[in-house]
Structures are given as C-alpha cells and as structure tokens.
Amino acid sequence: MHTSKVEICGVNTAKLPVLTNEEMQKLFIKIKAGDMNAREEFIQGNLRLVLSIIQRFNRRGEPVDDLFQVGCIGLIKAIDNFDLSHNVRFSTYAVPMIIGEIRRYLRDNNPIRVSRSLRDIAYKALQARDQLIHRNSKEPTVTEIAEVLELPKEEVVFALEAIQEPISLFEPIFHDSGDAIFVMDQVKDDKEDDGIWIKEISLKEALKKLNKRERDILNLRFFDGKTQMEVAEEIGISQAQVSRLEKNALKQMRKYV
C-alpha cells in the first residue's frame, strides 16, 4: 500500500509512531531515571501532537519547518515539567505549553507594533500562565493570572489580546480520543448565542427531559458562566465529556421547546 511521504524538518510524518497512555507512562518513569533513549522515544511518539497543533497556525504564512521546531521546543518543555502524580493525560498538559511556545514565537516575529508596556504585561502573564500550568497541571483562568501579577483582570486581557492573532471560535484546538476541543469551549458563554437562547425560553419542561448530570452542566455553563474546563473540574469528568454532554443536552432540549 502506498504511503504519502510528507517531510517536515527531515521527519517523515507518515511514519511517526503512536504511543498508548500505558507506553507513555512506562517511558516517563524511565525518563525520570535519566534514560535518554526513553526520552527520545517519548519525543518521537508525541510529534503527531505537535503536527496537529501547528496546523492551526500555518495560515499565517510562517514556514512549517519553523513552526514544527518551535512546537517541539514546547513539547520538550512539557516533558521536562510533566508530573505523573497529577494524574492527567500528557496531551492535556502538553497542548497549552506547545501552543504557548508557538504564540511566543509568533509574537516576537509579529510585524505589528505593540507598546512596550503592553508587551511587558503580556510576557509576564504568559510566564505566570506557564508557572500555574506547571503547578496545577491545568490551564489557569485569566483571574488567576491577574492575581499572580497583582493587576486588574481587564488589563491582563487587554495586553494578551494585543499580541494575539484573531482566530475562529469554531477552530478546533486538539482532537483527543475522537472528541474535538474548540476555541469557543475555552470561553465563558456570557454572550454566546446558545446562552441567550437558553435564558429566553421556557426551560422547565425541556429540562425535565434531561438527566441530572446534563442539567448540572447546562446550569454551570449558561447560568453560572463557567468554562467547560471549570465545569469538568467541578463535576469530575474530562472537558471532552463535558463538551459532548453539553451538545447532546442542547440538541435534546431543542426537540421540546
């Protein structure tokens, strides 16, 4: 069978290995013991993760090889800082670190001028974000970052937005076990259409058709304004599961209203 050969930085992406969670855990134990061969195997087994992430950035016209190299730096940093005791998937931990590394690269090569003061705040915010991810093994909220910097949340948001490129809310960040996580899933839904729709309709009868978990998810998402990540932490399931249950619940409710 013919295999399409696509090389990036001399790597044949069609032949990249894929590691199971069990294999990654065994390799990671060896890595912590100083096994460099295990480290190299772990890196090779996660290059597909880097490839999936750089695809969302390649419309900027940046050389794919450059993005791949920068993404690999983020991957290596994630490996160096990952802690098995936090009991999270490596991909869950690594994705925001890889994205952050690529965004820093794009920021530093951005031809659009941003004031030094804003750049300083944004740089400190990104540093604080990495520290919080390392400490808590999860993506921090803007409020948490602002608390670390002792700055108003609005000032941090403004600075970060000044250095970011616009992206679609419906752009997938990463596919994990068949479930896509979209940009919109990371944003609070205070003004999102589905949120307005839910608040404006008569909910009682429709909500009765849902199970308790689905009702809890909708209440937390659209009435309490929480992100899917925050909901996942509160009820003890993954963000991908929250996304799937939320979409199913909204689909069911639309049948009855």
Wavefront OBJ file of the C-alpha trace (Angstrom):
o trace
v 0.000 0.000 0.000
v 1.366 3.419 -0.981
v 2.098 5.778 1.888
v 2.169 9.526 1.299
v 5.542 10.869 2.436
v 5.473 14.387 3.862
v 8.744 15.546 5.400
v 8.997 18.362 7.944
v 12.484 19.141 9.260
v 13.622 15.856 7.709
v 10.973 13.869 9.606
v 8.722 11.572 7.577
v 5.392 12.456 9.193
v 3.640 9.487 7.583
v 5.727 7.091 9.691
v 5.592 8.761 13.079
v 4.910 6.271 15.898
v 1.888 6.494 18.182
v 2.210 5.639 21.878
v -0.545 4.370 24.147
v -1.043 6.001 27.563
v 0.399 2.890 29.201
v 3.509 3.024 26.999
v 3.969 6.734 27.761
v 3.729 6.145 31.495
v 6.387 3.397 31.365
v 8.666 5.573 29.247
v 8.171 8.559 31.515
v 9.295 6.576 34.550
v 12.481 5.686 32.631
v 12.926 9.337 31.600
v 12.820 10.448 35.231
v 15.527 7.868 35.932
v 17.747 9.510 33.304
v 17.158 7.148 30.351
v 17.907 9.281 27.249
v 16.753 6.568 24.831
v 13.339 6.543 26.549
v 13.264 10.349 26.282
v 13.930 10.231 22.535
v 11.266 7.533 22.047
v 8.786 9.629 24.071
v 9.512 12.698 21.928
v 9.120 10.733 18.680
v 5.865 9.239 19.954
v 4.383 12.708 20.554
v 5.444 14.515 17.374
v 1.968 13.918 15.923
v 0.657 16.091 18.752
v 2.939 18.917 17.594
v 1.790 18.432 13.995
v -1.886 18.621 14.962
v -1.259 21.923 16.767
v 0.854 23.703 14.149
v -1.882 23.150 11.555
v -3.961 25.891 13.199
v -1.120 28.390 12.757
v 0.076 27.666 9.223
v -2.352 30.146 7.573
v -0.053 32.962 8.775
v 2.461 32.096 6.091
v 5.155 31.076 8.598
v 7.438 28.263 7.366
v 6.013 24.952 8.580
v 9.502 23.742 9.476
v 9.961 26.730 11.804
v 6.593 26.176 13.492
v 7.383 22.488 13.906
v 10.751 23.217 15.540
v 9.193 25.746 17.919
v 6.378 23.308 18.713
v 8.980 20.653 19.517
v 10.596 23.060 21.988
v 7.214 23.351 23.706
v 6.876 19.566 23.676
v 10.288 19.111 25.302
v 9.457 21.717 27.961
v 6.227 19.828 28.675
v 8.175 16.567 29.047
v 10.654 18.225 31.408
v 7.895 19.635 33.620
v 5.275 16.892 33.470
v 4.471 15.073 36.701
v 2.725 11.683 36.632
v 1.429 12.233 40.159
v -1.024 14.885 38.881
v -2.973 12.054 37.196
v -3.727 13.859 33.912
v -3.069 12.819 30.315
v 0.248 14.050 28.956
v -1.536 15.544 25.931
v -3.834 17.560 28.219
v -0.763 19.037 29.902
v 1.349 19.469 26.761
v -1.135 21.119 24.380
v -1.283 24.533 26.124
v 2.508 24.548 26.576
v 3.108 23.854 22.876
v 0.554 26.483 21.850
v 2.146 28.976 24.242
v 5.622 28.376 22.794
v 4.345 28.902 19.239
v 2.442 32.044 20.230
v 5.567 33.486 21.857
v 7.499 32.823 18.657
v 4.794 34.483 16.550
v 4.568 37.386 18.999
v 8.299 38.023 18.812
v 8.133 37.919 14.995
v 4.928 39.970 14.727
v 5.376 42.993 12.393
v 2.501 44.827 14.125
v 3.925 47.139 16.785
v 2.567 46.768 20.311
v 3.584 49.195 23.049
v 6.441 48.093 25.323
v 4.268 48.316 28.436
v 1.606 46.027 26.940
v 4.244 43.599 25.719
v 5.787 43.523 29.203
v 2.433 42.761 30.839
v 1.625 40.108 28.224
v 5.066 38.498 28.637
v 4.676 38.393 32.425
v 1.155 36.984 32.008
v 2.457 34.191 29.766
v 5.197 33.419 32.283
v 2.645 33.324 35.100
v 0.427 31.076 32.976
v 3.271 28.584 32.432
v 4.064 28.591 36.157
v 0.414 27.944 37.056
v 0.176 25.128 34.483
v 3.324 23.569 35.932
v 1.992 23.897 39.485
v -1.617 22.802 38.893
v -1.397 20.761 35.638
v -4.316 22.682 34.150
v -4.975 25.805 32.129
v -5.335 28.781 34.526
v -8.094 31.364 34.293
v -7.343 34.999 33.490
v -8.403 35.853 37.056
v -5.745 33.505 38.466
v -3.077 35.036 36.218
v -4.144 38.553 37.205
v -3.906 37.621 40.889
v -0.329 36.411 40.427
v 0.613 39.670 38.670
v -1.438 41.782 41.107
v -3.051 43.543 38.160
v -6.697 44.145 37.168
v -8.085 41.274 35.099
v -9.117 43.698 32.334
v -5.530 44.948 31.976
v -4.212 41.404 31.573
v -6.886 40.553 28.978
v -6.133 43.727 27.004
v -2.393 43.009 26.976
v -2.851 39.387 25.885
v -5.315 40.339 23.161
v -2.853 42.923 21.840
v -0.300 40.234 20.990
v -2.670 37.529 19.752
v -3.806 36.902 16.208
v -7.588 36.624 15.612
v -8.834 33.031 15.345
v -12.216 31.468 14.755
v -14.222 30.398 17.790
v -15.098 27.253 15.866
v -11.468 26.324 15.186
v -10.511 23.009 16.825
v -7.576 23.180 19.234
v -6.969 19.444 19.535
v -8.647 16.092 18.911
v -8.269 13.651 21.801
v -9.877 10.199 21.581
v -12.195 11.375 18.811
v -13.527 14.444 20.675
v -12.549 17.861 19.329
v -11.928 20.734 21.745
v -12.784 24.076 20.112
v -11.653 27.615 20.919
v -15.237 28.506 21.886
v -15.119 25.752 24.529
v -12.426 27.732 26.366
v -14.510 30.937 26.510
v -17.161 31.817 29.045
v -20.610 31.891 27.442
v -21.986 35.140 28.885
v -22.878 36.404 25.402
v -22.877 33.217 23.386
v -25.963 32.594 21.265
v -26.861 29.301 22.932
v -26.657 31.031 26.316
v -29.058 33.767 25.204
v -31.319 31.165 23.657
v -31.499 29.135 26.884
v -32.203 32.156 29.065
v -35.017 33.399 26.811
v -37.054 30.202 26.516
v -39.250 28.408 28.957
v -36.913 25.777 30.376
v -38.926 23.793 32.885
v -40.433 21.153 30.629
v -37.347 20.778 28.467
v -35.029 20.419 31.461
v -37.198 17.619 32.846
v -36.260 15.563 29.801
v -32.564 15.681 30.710
v -30.713 13.621 33.282
v -29.216 15.281 36.368
v -25.674 15.493 35.001
v -26.849 17.203 31.805
v -28.947 19.675 33.826
v -25.971 20.422 36.075
v -23.719 21.053 33.090
v -26.179 23.474 31.481
v -26.728 25.332 34.749
v -22.990 25.718 35.341
v -22.239 26.690 31.736
v -25.028 29.093 30.900
v -26.297 30.392 34.218
v -23.051 30.453 36.202
v -20.982 31.382 33.137
v -18.274 28.755 33.695
v -15.956 27.378 31.041
v -16.085 23.712 30.084
v -12.750 23.189 31.850
v -14.160 24.664 35.084
v -17.296 22.513 34.774
v -15.173 19.408 34.168
v -13.181 20.051 37.336
v -16.318 20.682 39.401
v -18.187 17.528 38.439
v -15.147 15.289 37.979
v -15.136 14.376 34.279
v -12.991 15.390 31.278
v -13.554 18.545 29.242
v -14.230 16.421 26.161
v -17.027 14.629 28.051
v -18.494 17.966 29.165
v -18.448 19.186 25.554
v -20.166 16.030 24.309
v -22.829 16.027 27.057
v -23.499 19.739 26.606
v -24.023 19.432 22.855
v -26.289 16.410 23.344
v -28.337 18.204 26.029
v -28.857 21.277 23.829
v -29.862 19.029 20.942
v -32.403 17.242 23.143
v -33.827 20.486 24.522
v -34.408 21.919 21.067
v -36.751 18.985 20.396
v -39.045 20.053 23.238
v -39.104 23.859 23.017
l 1 2 3 4 5 6 7 8 9 10 11 12 13 14 15 16 17 18 19 20 21 22 23 24 25 26 27 28 29 30 31 32 33 34 35 36 37 38 39 40 41 42 43 44 45 46 47 48 49 50 51 52 53 54 55 56 57 58 59 60 61 62 63 64 65 66 67 68 69 70 71 72 73 74 75 76 77 78 79 80 81 82 83 84 85 86 87 88 89 90 91 92 93 94 95 96 97 98 99 100 101 102 103 104 105 106 107 108 109 110 111 112 113 114 115 116 117 118 119 120 121 122 123 124 125 126 127 128 129 130 131 132 133 134 135 136 137 138 139 140 141 142 143 144 145 146 147 148 149 150 151 152 153 154 155 156 157 158 159 160 161 162 163 164 165 166 167 168 169 170 171 172 173 174 175 176 177 178 179 180 181 182 183 184 185 186 187 188 189 190 191 192 193 194 195 196 197 198 199 200 201 202 203 204 205 206 207 208 209 210 211 212 213 214 215 216 217 218 219 220 221 222 223 224 225 226 227 228 229 230 231 232 233 234 235 236 237 238 239 240 241 242 243 244 245 246 247 248 249 250 251 252 253 254 255 256 257
